[in-house]
Structure formats: structure tokens, C-alpha cells
Amino acid sequence: MIEIHFARPDLANKIADELTGASLLSDARNGLFLAQARRTGKSWFLQKDLTPALEAKGWIVLYVDFWKDVTRDPAKLITDVVETAFEQHLGFVTRAAKRMGIAKIGVPGTASIDLAPSLDFDALTLADALNELHKRSGKKIALLIDEAQHALTSDAGEAAMIALKSARDQMNAAGNEPTLLLVMSGSHQDKLMRLTNSPAAPFWGSRVELLERLGTRYVDWCIERLQNEFSALKTLNREKLYRAFDEFGNRPQFFLNAIKDAIRELGANAGEADWTERVSDRVLAIAARQKQTDRDAFAATYLQLDPLEQAVLWRLLDRGAQFKPYDAQAMTFYKANIGKSTTAATVQRKLEALREKNPPLLWKSQRAEYSPYDQSLQNWYNFEVNAGRWPPRPHDQEKG
């Protein structure tokens, strides 16, 4: 019905200027980390807005989506896109590399890219490969990594992040213009921050920023498109649709589906004077119902957990990044909630059980750091606490 991509060239150009050093106060040349919830247009923005903005400045842009195949090592996904860049941007580089005796491009801890399978020479590091692409092409390189926090779930992924940090340092030596830009996005701010928030993190010192949400400008764009497509839709209530879009968490797919459903349900009454107002009301009602359905689903999932699983999840949601599953305070908390003492080994089994739920409730990094798997779970907990309805109880769900 409507093209789902809402172009944001102004935002893309602003970020591109920050990345390329046009802004004095920006630290983006050391790595830009953008967080925003899933299905809010983040990936589309990277590919359809930021990529052309950087390409217009003469940069080679490489895009990697770590979520595309979560079973593969992130390091291998990076080497794949570097290999593709050699082939697409500089086919002669592969031949030149063979003449130089370079057979492979490799990242520590992962398989190498074979440039000449019949040869057997030392591997070329990722930093060297990116630098070689820069030198041969005469262009600067921007590497955009979507769902970058997934790198923290494996040794090879962490090795890839360390290798990229090394490549950035080598190619962006002090006093020189940057030749390698790194943009990393994530759908969970807390997870993404684990790439930056401690001396052990690969990009310690960098900041995680929230990508600007689509907001009311997107709704206005949708309304304009709808009014051009449907002659009967001339006076949609913008304020109600703004509220509905916010209720949907700024997720275009859910918003557009609600509009489609409302038009289909009320289509027979298109001749009535108040039809467009009723469409707006219907979309807002669908949004409110969906939000309550999601909350009920979280409550039902929580109530199906055994008492210790509930206590462990509660402790994580309450403590956030400060969660320590086995310290004395946590063990006291568990005892208070289940009525008896437990052991660290038992808590560990419950953590693994929460990770293995379908869908998973917990995310674990290679360093045994835990977060909610989905930011929506944390949002639900925060809402229920603020409403004075925590913890959930069976009769509360029935009332909801």
C-alpha cells in the first residue's frame, strides 16, 4: 500500500558530516554507535540513507548485518563483505594480490578468504585487507555493522572487534584524515554499550547514541501518501495517529498494518461524513489493544516460569547492567522470593534455561554478561513497576 521507507537525507548528511570530521565536537571518527529498537527503520536508514550520503562523499561503504545469520561467526561475515568489496569495487586487486603472493585474507579466530586457493601463503590481517582496499582504490572506507552486539557472543566475534579497532587505529593515525569509519548499530542499547563501557571493551571510550526516531514527520508522510491514494481520506486526525504510532513503539510495519485493517473494517462506510475520524479512532484502538496484548503475553510468560527462574529474571530486570547473578545480595534476594536457599550452580542452570526459552528471555555475552534478550521485556518491567503492579500475579492477568 505504501512504500515503507521514509527517506531521511538531512539526518544522514548530518551523521556523514560528523563521521568525516566536519563537526569539531564529534567523536564519530573513532567509531559511531547507534542504538534503536528493532523494526523502527534502523537498518533501512543505514542502507538507504547513510550509505548513499557517504558514497556521495566518495567513500566505499561496506554493510554487514550480524543478524542475517546468527549461527555464523561475525568475523566470517566481515571477511565475506571485504571479499565482495575486492570483487565489486576492484576486481584487479585480487589478481594483484595473487601476483604479490597473498593467498588469503583472515581474521584471527576465523576462516580466511581465499584469494588464490591453489597457493598457500601467510594470511593477510583484516587491517591489512582494509588498508589494501583503501590504497588500491584511492578511496576511504566506511564499514557499517548492523546488530553489532552479536559479536560479543563468541570468541571469534570479539577477535573481529579487536581487529577492527586495530584497523581503525592504524588507518586513522593521529593528525591524518580518517580513512576507515566504523558505524555500529544495535537494537538493544545496554548490549551495544558493552562494546564501549569498560577498559576490556574493544571500543572503550566511545559513546552509544540513540538513533533519532521516525516520529511525527513519518506519520505526516504516511498521511500525505494515504490522502493521495484514497480520495475518501481527507481529514485524518493527526494527533490520534501520532499517539497510535507512539503506542506501536515507532514501528512502521505495525502502524501501516493497523491503518490497512481499519480501512478494510470501515470500508463499507466510506461515504459517511465522520469516516476518516473513525479510521483514526480505529487505528488508535488497535494500537492500544496490541500494547495490552504484548503486556499480557509478557506476564503470561513470566507466570509460567518456576519460582527461581522468576526470581533470577526479576533480579536481572531490576539491576540492569549491574546484575551479578551469584553475589551475596543476589542470593539473599533469591532466598527471599523462593523461601529457601539456593546455590550458584542452580542459579546458573536457571540462567541457561531462560536463555533456551522460545523465544529466549536472556542474552549472554562471551564474558558471561547478561541482558534481556529483547528490549521490550525491560520496557514491560519498567512500566509494571512504575504502575505499582509488580510482580505479576495470575489474577492480575485475568483482569488485564
C-alpha positions as CSV (number, residue, x, y, z in Angstrom):
1,M,0.0,0.0,0.0
2,I,2.7,2.4,1.0
3,E,6.5,2.3,0.3
4,I,7.8,1.6,3.8
5,H,11.0,3.6,3.5
6,F,10.8,7.1,4.7
7,A,13.9,8.9,3.5
8,R,15.8,11.0,6.0
9,P,18.6,12.6,3.9
10,D,19.0,15.6,6.4
11,L,19.8,13.2,9.2
12,A,22.0,11.0,7.0
13,N,24.0,14.0,5.8
14,K,24.4,15.3,9.4
15,I,25.8,12.0,10.5
16,A,28.0,11.7,7.5
17,D,29.5,15.1,8.3
18,E,30.2,14.1,11.8
19,L,31.8,10.8,10.7
20,T,34.1,12.6,8.2
21,G,35.3,15.1,10.8
22,A,33.3,18.2,9.7
23,S,32.0,18.7,13.3
24,L,34.6,19.8,15.8
25,L,32.8,18.3,18.8
26,S,32.1,14.9,17.2
27,D,34.0,11.8,18.2
28,A,32.4,9.8,15.4
29,R,35.6,9.3,13.6
30,N,36.6,7.0,16.4
31,G,33.5,4.9,15.9
32,L,29.8,5.7,15.9
33,F,27.5,3.5,17.9
34,L,23.7,3.9,17.2
35,A,21.0,2.2,19.2
36,Q,17.3,1.9,18.5
37,A,14.6,-0.7,18.9
38,R,14.0,-3.4,16.4
39,R,11.7,-2.7,13.4
40,T,12.0,1.0,13.8
41,G,13.7,1.6,10.5
42,K,17.3,1.4,11.7
43,S,18.6,-1.0,9.1
44,W,16.8,0.8,6.3
45,F,18.3,4.1,7.4
46,L,21.8,2.6,7.3
47,Q,21.4,1.1,3.9
48,K,19.1,3.6,2.1
49,D,20.1,6.9,3.7
50,L,23.5,6.8,5.4
51,T,25.1,4.6,2.7
52,P,24.3,7.0,-0.2
53,A,25.3,10.0,1.9
54,L,28.7,8.6,2.5
55,E,29.1,7.3,-1.1
56,A,28.3,10.9,-2.3
57,K,31.4,12.0,-0.3
58,G,33.5,9.4,-2.2
59,W,33.7,6.7,0.4
60,I,33.4,2.9,-0.3
61,V,30.6,1.7,2.0
62,L,30.6,-1.9,3.3
63,Y,27.5,-3.1,5.1
64,V,27.3,-6.2,7.3
65,D,24.3,-7.5,9.1
66,F,25.2,-9.7,12.1
67,W,21.6,-10.6,12.5
68,K,21.4,-12.0,9.0
69,D,22.7,-15.4,10.2
70,V,23.2,-15.6,13.9
71,T,24.7,-19.1,13.6
72,R,27.7,-17.8,11.7
73,D,30.7,-16.1,13.4
74,P,30.5,-12.3,13.0
75,A,34.2,-12.4,11.9
76,K,33.4,-14.5,8.9
77,L,30.5,-12.2,7.9
78,I,33.0,-9.3,7.9
79,T,35.6,-11.2,5.8
80,D,32.8,-12.1,3.3
81,V,31.9,-8.4,2.8
82,V,35.6,-7.5,2.4
83,E,35.9,-10.2,-0.2
84,T,32.9,-8.9,-2.0
85,A,34.4,-5.4,-1.9
86,F,37.5,-6.6,-3.6
87,E,35.5,-8.2,-6.3
88,Q,32.9,-5.5,-6.9
89,H,35.0,-2.4,-6.4
90,L,38.4,-3.6,-7.5
91,G,38.4,-6.8,-9.5
92,F,42.1,-6.2,-10.4
93,V,43.1,-6.2,-6.7
94,T,42.5,-9.9,-6.4
95,R,44.8,-10.5,-9.4
96,A,47.3,-8.1,-8.0
97,A,47.2,-9.8,-4.6
98,K,47.9,-13.2,-6.3
99,R,50.9,-11.7,-8.1
100,M,52.1,-10.4,-4.7
101,G,51.8,-13.9,-3.3
102,I,48.9,-13.2,-0.9
103,A,46.6,-16.2,-0.8
104,K,44.2,-15.3,2.0
105,I,42.6,-12.5,3.9
106,G,42.0,-13.7,7.5
107,V,40.6,-12.5,10.8
108,P,42.1,-14.1,14.0
109,G,39.9,-16.9,15.1
110,T,38.0,-17.4,11.9
111,A,38.4,-18.9,8.4
112,S,40.3,-16.9,5.8
113,I,39.2,-15.6,2.4
114,D,40.9,-17.5,-0.3
115,L,42.3,-15.1,-3.0
116,A,44.2,-17.9,-4.6
117,P,43.1,-21.3,-3.4
118,S,46.0,-23.1,-5.1
119,L,48.6,-21.1,-3.2
120,D,49.5,-21.5,0.5
121,F,50.9,-18.3,1.9
122,D,50.6,-16.4,5.2
123,A,47.2,-14.8,5.8
124,L,46.6,-11.1,5.4
125,T,45.0,-9.5,8.5
126,L,41.7,-7.7,8.3
127,A,43.5,-4.4,9.0
128,D,45.9,-5.1,6.1
129,A,43.0,-6.1,3.8
130,L,41.0,-2.9,4.5
131,N,44.1,-0.8,4.1
132,E,45.0,-2.5,0.8
133,L,41.5,-1.8,-0.4
134,H,41.9,1.8,0.5
135,K,45.3,2.1,-1.2
136,R,44.3,0.4,-4.4
137,S,41.1,2.2,-4.8
138,G,42.3,5.6,-3.6
139,K,39.0,5.8,-1.6
140,K,38.3,5.9,2.1
141,I,36.2,3.1,3.6
142,A,33.2,3.1,5.8
143,L,32.2,-0.2,7.4
144,L,28.6,-0.3,8.7
145,I,27.8,-3.2,11.0
146,D,24.2,-3.8,12.0
147,E,23.3,-5.6,15.2
148,A,27.0,-5.3,16.2
149,Q,26.3,-6.5,19.8
150,H,26.1,-10.1,18.4
151,A,29.9,-10.0,18.1
152,L,30.1,-10.3,21.8
153,T,28.6,-13.8,21.9
154,S,31.7,-15.6,20.5
155,D,35.5,-15.6,20.8
156,A,35.7,-15.1,17.1
157,G,33.3,-12.1,17.2
158,E,35.3,-10.4,19.9
159,A,38.5,-11.1,17.9
160,A,36.8,-9.4,15.0
161,M,36.0,-6.3,17.0
162,I,39.6,-6.1,18.3
163,A,40.8,-6.5,14.7
164,L,38.6,-3.7,13.6
165,K,39.7,-1.4,16.4
166,S,43.3,-2.1,15.4
167,A,42.5,-1.4,11.8
168,R,40.8,1.9,12.8
169,D,43.9,2.9,14.8
170,Q,46.3,2.1,12.0
171,M,44.3,3.8,9.3
172,N,43.2,6.8,11.3
173,A,46.6,7.8,12.7
174,A,46.7,11.0,14.7
175,G,46.9,14.1,12.6
176,N,45.7,12.4,9.4
177,E,42.2,12.5,7.9
178,P,40.3,9.3,8.8
179,T,40.4,6.6,6.1
180,L,38.3,4.0,7.9
181,L,35.0,4.8,9.5
182,L,33.1,2.4,11.7
183,V,29.4,2.6,12.3
184,M,27.9,0.0,14.6
185,S,24.2,-0.2,15.3
186,G,22.2,-2.3,17.7
187,S,18.6,-2.9,18.8
188,H,19.5,-3.1,22.4
189,Q,21.3,-0.1,24.0
190,D,22.7,-2.0,27.0
191,K,24.1,-4.7,24.9
192,L,25.7,-2.3,22.4
193,M,27.3,-0.4,25.3
194,R,29.3,-3.5,26.3
195,L,31.5,-2.7,23.2
196,T,32.4,0.6,24.8
197,N,31.8,0.9,28.5
198,S,34.9,-0.8,30.2
199,P,38.7,-0.9,29.7
200,A,38.2,-4.5,28.5
201,A,35.7,-3.4,25.8
202,P,37.2,-3.2,22.2
203,F,36.0,0.4,21.8
204,W,36.3,1.7,25.3
205,G,35.7,5.5,25.5
206,S,33.3,5.7,22.5
207,R,29.7,6.7,23.2
208,V,26.5,4.9,22.3
209,E,23.9,7.3,20.9
210,L,20.2,6.8,20.2
211,L,19.3,7.0,16.5
212,E,16.6,9.6,16.0
213,R,13.2,8.0,15.9
214,L,10.9,8.4,12.9
215,G,8.3,10.3,15.0
216,T,5.6,12.7,13.7
217,R,7.3,13.5,10.5
218,Y,7.0,9.9,9.4
219,V,3.3,10.0,10.3
220,D,2.8,13.2,8.3
221,W,4.5,11.5,5.3
222,C,2.1,8.5,5.7
223,I,-0.9,10.7,5.9
224,E,0.1,12.6,2.7
225,R,0.6,9.3,0.9
226,L,-2.8,7.9,2.1
227,Q,-4.7,11.0,1.1
228,N,-3.2,10.8,-2.4
229,E,-4.1,7.1,-2.6
230,F,-7.6,7.2,-1.1
231,S,-9.9,10.0,-2.1
232,A,-12.1,9.4,1.0
233,L,-9.2,10.0,3.4
234,K,-9.0,13.8,3.6
235,T,-9.3,14.7,7.2
236,L,-7.4,12.1,9.2
237,N,-6.8,13.1,12.8
238,R,-3.1,13.7,13.0
239,E,-2.9,13.8,16.8
240,K,-4.6,10.4,17.2
241,L,-2.3,8.9,14.6
242,Y,0.7,10.4,16.3
243,R,-0.4,8.7,19.5
244,A,-1.0,5.4,17.7
245,F,2.4,5.4,16.1
246,D,4.0,6.1,19.5
247,E,1.9,3.3,21.1
248,F,3.3,1.0,18.4
249,G,6.8,2.0,19.5
250,N,7.5,3.9,16.3
251,R,7.4,0.7,14.3
252,P,6.2,1.4,10.7
253,Q,5.1,-2.2,9.9
254,F,2.7,-2.4,12.8
255,F,1.4,1.1,12.2
256,L,0.7,0.6,8.5
257,N,-0.9,-2.8,9.1
258,A,-3.3,-1.1,11.6
259,I,-4.2,1.5,9.0
260,K,-4.9,-1.2,6.5
261,D,-7.0,-3.2,8.9
262,A,-9.0,0.0,9.9
263,I,-9.7,0.9,6.3
264,R,-10.8,-2.7,5.5
265,E,-13.1,-2.9,8.5
266,L,-14.7,0.5,7.9
267,G,-14.6,0.5,4.1
268,A,-18.3,-0.1,3.7
269,N,-19.0,3.2,5.5
270,A,-16.6,5.4,3.3
271,G,-19.5,7.7,2.4
272,E,-20.2,8.8,5.9
273,A,-19.1,12.2,6.9
274,D,-17.2,11.0,10.0
275,W,-15.4,8.1,8.2
276,T,-11.9,9.5,8.4
277,E,-12.3,10.3,12.1
278,R,-13.5,6.7,12.7
279,V,-10.4,5.4,10.8
280,S,-8.2,7.4,13.1
281,D,-10.0,6.2,16.2
282,R,-9.8,2.6,15.0
283,V,-6.1,2.8,14.4
284,L,-5.6,4.2,17.9
285,A,-7.7,1.4,19.4
286,I,-5.8,-1.2,17.5
287,A,-2.5,0.2,18.9
288,A,-3.8,0.3,22.5
289,R,-5.1,-3.3,22.2
290,Q,-1.8,-4.5,20.7
291,K,0.2,-2.9,23.5
292,Q,-2.0,-4.5,26.1
293,T,-1.8,-7.9,24.3
294,D,2.0,-7.6,24.4
295,R,2.0,-6.8,28.1
296,D,-0.3,-9.8,28.8
297,A,2.0,-12.0,26.8
298,F,5.0,-11.0,28.9
299,A,3.0,-11.5,32.1
300,A,1.9,-15.0,31.0
301,T,5.5,-15.9,30.1
302,Y,6.7,-14.7,33.5
303,L,4.0,-16.6,35.4
304,Q,4.9,-19.8,33.5
305,L,8.4,-19.7,34.9
306,D,9.3,-21.7,38.0
307,P,9.9,-19.6,41.2
308,L,13.7,-19.4,40.9
309,E,13.5,-18.6,37.2
310,Q,11.2,-15.7,38.1
311,A,13.5,-14.5,40.9
312,V,16.6,-14.6,38.6
313,L,14.8,-12.8,35.8
314,W,13.4,-10.2,38.3
315,R,16.9,-9.6,39.7
316,L,18.3,-9.0,36.2
317,L,15.5,-6.6,35.1
318,D,15.9,-4.7,38.4
319,R,19.7,-4.4,38.3
320,G,20.3,-4.0,34.6
321,A,24.0,-3.6,33.7
322,Q,24.8,-4.0,37.5
323,F,23.4,-7.6,37.5
324,K,25.6,-10.0,39.3
325,P,23.9,-13.4,39.4
326,Y,25.9,-15.0,42.2
327,D,26.8,-12.3,44.7
328,A,25.6,-12.3,48.3
329,Q,22.9,-9.8,47.7
330,A,21.5,-11.8,44.7
331,M,21.5,-15.0,46.7
332,T,19.6,-13.3,49.5
333,F,17.2,-11.9,47.0
334,Y,16.5,-15.4,45.6
335,K,16.0,-16.8,49.1
336,A,13.5,-14.1,50.0
337,N,11.5,-14.9,46.8
338,I,11.5,-18.7,46.8
339,G,11.6,-19.3,50.6
340,K,14.8,-21.3,50.7
341,S,18.5,-21.0,50.0
342,T,19.9,-22.0,46.6
343,T,23.3,-22.5,45.1
344,A,25.3,-20.7,42.4
345,A,25.2,-23.9,40.3
346,T,21.4,-24.0,40.5
347,V,21.2,-20.3,39.5
348,Q,23.5,-21.0,36.6
349,R,21.2,-23.7,35.3
350,K,18.2,-21.3,35.6
351,L,20.1,-18.7,33.6
352,E,20.7,-21.2,30.9
353,A,17.1,-22.3,31.0
354,L,16.0,-18.6,30.5
355,R,18.3,-18.4,27.5
356,E,16.9,-21.5,26.0
357,K,13.2,-20.4,26.1
358,N,11.5,-20.0,22.8
359,P,11.8,-17.0,22.3
360,P,14.8,-16.5,24.5
361,L,14.4,-14.3,27.6
362,L,18.1,-13.7,28.3
363,W,21.2,-12.8,26.2
364,K,24.7,-13.8,27.3
365,S,28.0,-12.4,26.1
366,Q,31.2,-14.3,25.8
367,R,32.3,-12.7,29.1
368,A,29.2,-14.1,30.9
369,E,27.4,-10.7,31.0
370,Y,23.6,-11.0,30.9
371,S,20.9,-8.7,29.5
372,P,17.2,-9.1,28.5
373,Y,17.1,-10.7,25.0
374,D,14.6,-8.1,23.8
375,Q,14.5,-4.5,25.0
376,S,10.7,-4.8,25.1
377,L,10.9,-7.1,28.1
378,Q,12.8,-4.4,30.0
379,N,10.3,-1.8,28.9
380,W,7.4,-4.0,30.1
381,Y,9.1,-4.5,33.5
382,N,9.7,-0.7,33.9
383,F,6.1,0.0,33.0
384,E,4.7,-2.5,35.5
385,V,7.0,-1.3,38.3
386,N,6.0,2.4,37.7
387,A,2.3,1.4,37.7
388,G,2.7,-0.4,41.0
389,R,1.8,-3.7,39.6
390,W,5.0,-5.7,40.1
391,P,5.3,-8.7,40.4
392,P,2.6,-10.1,38.2
393,R,0.1,-12.4,39.7
394,P,-2.4,-14.7,38.0
395,H,-5.5,-12.7,39.0
396,D,-3.8,-9.5,37.6
397,Q,-3.5,-11.2,34.2
398,E,-7.2,-12.2,34.2
399,K,-8.2,-8.7,34.9
400,G,-6.0,-7.3,32.1
